[in-house]
Amino acid sequence: MLNDSDAVLTRMIELLRLGAFDDWAIALEKIKMDFDRDPKYKSSQLLSMYGGMGSLNDVVLYKNGQPLVAESNEFDALRVQLYEICKTLA
């Protein structure tokens, strides 16, 4: 399960950087760094990013003013996968 979260977070961070969401990328990198040390706490932190205005749920990736449709769809699928992993661990 932890390997899954690492792979999902790694790809989400890559996509966030591609879409110039550096603040979100940094936030996920901080959680990813020591996720395996305290997965329950880190899962709770991640789950708190999933609600309200400006949350992780609102991210749509753009580059040069153009929506990145395939990348946004991939990000959405990863976001759902990460949510399910975190619900299991929290």
Secondary structure, 3 states (H helix, E strand, C coil): CHHHHHHHHHHHHHHHHHCCCHHHHHHHHHHHHCCCCCHHHHHHHHHHHHCCCCCHHHCCCEECCEECHHHHHHHHHHHHHHHHHHHHHC
